């Protein structure tokens, strides 16, 4: 495994690896991360390793996707541990640029995906997705991957990046990967490390609430969007530490709102329950697709 920190060095290493493989149609798989890797990230690397010839992992805590009162400076970092995880998963190249390498001058060009970024996390984190799309576009231009792997825990990010790739004819396929969870159901996240023992216990209400919604959707054909949403909220608020940012039931990947009294069985699109909840100072997101009408790869 090779570790590089410069853009030109990364480009040179990828070019050299393609030549060394000496076969037509060499594919590059790319896993962009902000580091502090966990099993969720490892699952993305596994999929990239299985699907592509060369696997590139990036570790970059991107400042332009953090708001002024968010946790950029305190975001957990552990480069030595991250490199060990990457090597274990068979990554070929790890790209760890500095902020100065990625943004040598103030950024005057940003990418904005309208229609998908105004709600959910975009509503409470203005500018966040402009930072995500801009850095991912830069990384795609540098790495030139054939496939890029993203976890479905941030379903909005998957939808936004897929829209960006399609709209701008970027020659890369977004590969959505399943949410990875702890054995007790908590979705894996680098931010879980912030939770106290009590907060972590109470955060299990998130996955429980999604299970309640799934069960209700299976047992009641006439259940409405409003009833589903209220069931999720009711389960989450059983945890006294929970402060709800949002609970939404939307189409996916379009992320469009549904009429409150519309019955789930009447909807001819994928439907997702997405939520964001704070426990103490830690904001967690989770989601579950209640209804899958189309295969996500067709997005």
Secondary structure as UniProt FT lines:
FT   STRAND          2..4
FT   HELIX           7..21
FT   TURN            24..25
FT   STRAND          28..33
FT   HELIX           39..51
FT   STRAND          54..59
FT   HELIX           63..65
FT   TURN            68..69
FT   TURN            72..74
FT   HELIX           79..88
FT   TURN            89..90
FT   STRAND          93..95
FT   HELIX           99..102
FT   TURN            114..116
FT   HELIX           121..124
FT   TURN            126..127
FT   HELIX           128..143
FT   STRAND          147..151
FT   HELIX           152..154
FT   HELIX           155..167
FT   TURN            168..169
FT   STRAND          173..177
FT   TURN            183..184
FT   HELIX           190..194
FT   HELIX           197..219
FT   TURN            221..222
FT   HELIX           225..236
FT   TURN            237..238
FT   TURN            240..241
FT   STRAND          242..252
FT   TURN            253..254
FT   TURN            260..261
FT   HELIX           264..266
FT   STRAND          270..279
FT   TURN            280..281
FT   STRAND          282..291
FT   HELIX           296..298
//
